[in-house]
Amino acid sequence: MNRLVDWRGLDFHIRLLDIQQLNDGLFRNEFDVAKTSFHAALLLSEETVVLPSGSAMGFGVGPLLLSASPDDAGTPEDENKTTLCPGEHTTATLLLKIFHSKATNIKQVVFSEIMPMLQRGEADFGVCIHEGRFTWQDQGLGRVEDLGERWETESTTPLPLGGIVARRVLPAEVTAKVQQVIRDSIAFAMADRDAPLPTMRKYAQEFSDEVLMKHVDLYVNDWTLDLGDVGRHAITILSRRAREAGIGTEKAIEVFRMPT
């Protein structure tokens, strides 16, 4: 964003949007390259490839299924219960559909509205992502299930949340340069953890540096720099589990291979 790494002759026009807005923009063919949920990447697997760098993947990073009250003994499968999700094509929604396939009343809202709506009693359950997984207890909410822990137990792989995709129509040499720029940027930020903080403070939902860095420590790791074999395998498993649940296409998510 701040041109602190070499753009390698490319010109980036950067837009910062909510994850569901990014997903929707990809479906409307608005972006050549974009961060997206792996749920959306499944549905777009015929049109896009995932870049090796830039993914959010790991252990202990999954969305939490929260309840409006710590004492709520119901489940999302109950007919009279409403469950909030942070976007139709988010991986959080995908996990809810994989693990709670009979959830009857799912409502999609912006992720930052989920905990406030639960506090106001406007829904019974909510799938919480991002910084909120550190603050839900302070809001008087209950934890029904850690969907990420369930994924880890059943798959034995890190959970693939989202990644950066490029359209297949881009020339391979252009996609390779984009990949290199993104990898350089991540490596720059990893080497100087204070460098990204001013930008993070400007755009984050939570403004405490401690919470911001907890977020970084949770979602940015070696798989963010490069998916490697473990990351690629995790994405393959997600593709398979989604197909078994009737979600996605027959074509699995493909990770871009750098030209040799």
C-alpha positions in Angstrom: 0.0 0.0 0.0 2.8 2.4 0.9 5.3 1.3 -1.7 7.8 0.2 0.8 8.7 -2.7 -1.5 9.4 -2.8 -5.2 6.2 -3.0 -7.3 8.3 -4.7 -10.0 6.9 -2.5 -12.8 3.2 -3.2 -11.9 0.6 -0.5 -11.0 -1.7 -1.4 -8.1 -5.0 0.3 -7.5 -5.8 -0.7 -4.0 -9.2 -0.9 -2.4 -9.8 -1.8 1.3 -13.2 -3.5 1.7 -15.1 -5.8 4.1 -14.4 -9.4 3.2 -17.9 -10.0 1.9 -17.6 -6.9 -0.3 -14.4 -8.4 -1.7 -16.1 -11.7 -2.3 -19.0 -9.9 -4.1 -16.6 -7.8 -6.2 -14.8 -10.9 -7.4 -18.1 -12.5 -8.4 -18.8 -9.3 -10.4 -15.4 -9.5 -12.0 -14.3 -6.2 -10.5 -10.8 -7.3 -9.4 -7.8 -8.8 -11.1 -6.3 -9.8 -7.7 -8.1 -9.8 -4.4 -8.1 -11.2 -0.9 -11.0 -13.6 -0.6 -12.6 -16.2 1.6 -11.7 -19.8 0.7 -15.4 -20.4 0.5 -15.6 -17.9 -2.4 -12.4 -19.3 -3.9 -14.1 -22.7 -4.1 -17.0 -21.2 -6.0 -14.6 -19.3 -8.3 -12.1 -22.1 -8.8 -12.8 -22.2 -12.5 -11.8 -18.6 -12.8 -9.1 -18.0 -10.3 -5.9 -19.4 -8.7 -4.7 -18.9 -5.1 -1.3 -17.2 -4.7 1.2 -19.0 -2.5 1.6 -15.9 -0.3 -1.0 -13.9 1.6 -3.2 -16.6 3.1 -4.7 -16.6 6.6 -4.3 -20.2 7.7 -3.3 -21.8 11.0 -4.2 -23.7 14.1 -6.3 -21.9 16.7 -7.6 -19.3 14.2 -11.1 -20.5 13.5 -14.4 -18.6 14.0 -16.3 -19.0 17.2 -19.9 -19.9 17.4 -21.3 -17.6 20.1 -24.6 -17.4 21.9 -26.5 -14.3 23.0 -26.5 -15.8 26.6 -23.9 -18.0 28.3 -26.9 -20.0 29.5 -28.5 -20.8 26.1 -28.7 -24.5 25.7 -30.1 -24.5 22.2 -28.3 -25.0 18.9 -28.4 -23.4 15.4 -30.5 -26.4 14.2 -33.4 -25.3 16.4 -36.2 -24.0 14.2 -36.9 -20.9 16.3 -33.2 -19.8 16.6 -31.5 -17.2 14.4 -27.8 -17.5 13.6 -25.7 -14.5 12.4 -22.9 -15.0 9.9 -20.4 -12.5 8.5 -21.2 -13.0 4.8 -22.7 -15.5 2.5 -19.4 -16.6 1.0 -17.1 -16.3 4.0 -15.3 -19.4 5.3 -17.1 -18.9 8.6 -20.4 -19.5 6.9 -18.9 -22.5 5.0 -17.8 -24.1 8.3 -21.2 -23.5 9.9 -22.8 -25.3 6.9 -20.3 -28.1 7.0 -20.6 -28.7 10.8 -24.2 -27.6 11.4 -25.8 -28.5 8.1 -29.4 -28.4 9.5 -29.1 -24.8 10.7 -32.5 -23.4 9.7 -32.3 -19.6 10.0 -29.1 -18.0 9.0 -28.9 -14.2 8.6 -25.9 -12.5 6.9 -24.6 -9.3 8.4 -21.3 -7.3 8.5 -18.9 -9.1 10.9 -18.6 -6.1 13.2 -22.3 -6.1 13.9 -22.6 -9.7 15.1 -21.6 -9.2 18.7 -23.6 -6.0 19.2 -26.7 -7.6 17.7 -26.3 -10.6 20.0 -26.0 -8.2 23.0 -29.2 -6.5 21.9 -31.0 -9.8 21.7 -31.6 -9.5 18.0 -30.3 -13.1 17.3 -29.6 -16.3 19.3 -26.2 -17.3 17.8 -23.5 -15.7 15.8 -20.3 -16.8 14.1 -17.6 -14.4 15.3 -14.4 -13.7 13.3 -11.4 -11.3 13.5 -10.5 -9.4 16.7 -13.8 -10.2 18.3 -12.6 -13.7 19.2 -10.5 -12.0 21.9 -13.2 -9.8 23.3 -16.4 -11.9 23.3 -16.2 -12.7 27.0 -16.2 -9.0 27.9 -19.5 -8.6 26.0 -21.3 -11.1 28.2 -21.8 -13.7 25.5 -21.5 -17.5 25.6 -19.2 -19.8 23.5 -21.0 -22.7 21.9 -18.2 -24.1 19.9 -14.8 -23.2 18.3 -15.4 -24.2 14.7 -11.7 -24.0 14.0 -10.9 -26.5 16.8 -13.5 -28.9 15.3 -11.9 -28.5 11.9 -8.5 -29.3 13.3 -9.7 -32.4 15.1 -11.5 -33.8 12.1 -8.9 -32.9 9.4 -5.6 -32.7 11.4 -4.7 -29.8 9.1 -4.5 -26.0 9.7 -7.7 -24.2 8.9 -7.6 -22.3 5.6 -9.6 -19.1 6.2 -8.8 -16.9 3.2 -6.2 -16.2 0.6 -5.3 -13.9 -2.3 -6.5 -15.0 -5.7 -5.6 -13.9 -9.2 -7.7 -14.4 -12.3 -6.6 -17.1 -14.7 -6.9 -14.7 -17.6 -3.9 -12.8 -16.3 -0.6 -13.7 -18.1 1.5 -16.0 -15.9 4.4 -13.6 -15.8 2.1 -10.9 -14.4 0.6 -13.2 -11.8 4.2 -14.2 -10.8 5.2 -10.6 -10.3 2.1 -9.9 -8.2 3.0 -13.0 -6.1 6.6 -11.7 -5.7 5.4 -8.2 -4.6 3.0 -9.7 -2.0 5.7 -12.1 -0.7 8.2 -9.2 -0.4 5.6 -7.1 1.5 4.8 -9.8 4.0 8.5 -10.5 4.5 9.1 -6.8 5.1 6.4 -6.6 7.7 7.6 -9.7 9.4 11.1 -8.3 9.7 9.9 -5.0 11.2 6.7 -5.6 13.1 6.3 -1.9 14.0 6.3 -0.8 10.4 2.7 -1.8 9.6 1.2 -0.5 12.9 0.2 3.0 11.7 -1.7 1.6 8.8 -3.3 -1.1 11.0 -4.4 1.5 13.6 -6.0 3.5 10.8 -8.2 0.7 9.5 -8.7 -1.8 12.4 -12.0 -2.3 14.2 -10.1 -2.6 17.5 -7.6 0.1 18.3 -5.5 -1.4 21.1 -2.0 -2.2 19.8 -2.1 -5.3 22.1 -5.3 -6.6 20.4 -3.9 -5.8 16.9 -0.7 -7.7 17.5 -2.6 -10.7 18.9 -4.5 -10.6 15.7 -1.3 -10.6 13.7 0.3 -13.4 15.8 -2.8 -15.5 15.3 -3.3 -15.1 11.5 0.2 -14.3 10.1 2.7 -17.1 10.1 4.9 -19.2 7.8 1.9 -20.3 5.8 1.1 -16.6 5.1 4.6 -16.2 3.6 4.2 -19.4 1.6 1.5 -22.1 1.7 4.0 -25.0 1.1 2.9 -28.6 1.0 0.9 -28.4 4.3 -1.1 -25.4 3.2 -1.8 -26.9 -0.2 -3.0 -30.1 1.5 -5.3 -28.2 3.8 -6.9 -26.4 0.9 -7.5 -29.7 -0.8 -9.2 -31.1 2.3 -11.4 -28.0 2.5 -12.4 -28.5 -1.2 -13.3 -32.1 -0.5 -15.3 -31.4 2.7 -17.2 -28.6 0.9 -18.1 -30.9 -2.1 -19.3 -33.5 0.4 -21.6 -30.9 1.9 -22.9 -30.0 -1.6 -20.9 -26.7 -1.7 -18.5 -25.5 -4.4 -17.7 -26.9 -7.8 -16.1 -30.1 -9.0 -12.8 -28.3 -9.6 -10.8 -28.0 -6.4 -9.0 -24.8 -5.5 -5.7 -24.5 -7.3 -2.6 -22.8 -6.0 -0.5 -20.9 -8.5 2.8 -22.5 -9.5 5.6 -20.0 -10.1 7.0 -20.3 -13.7 10.4 -22.0 -13.8 
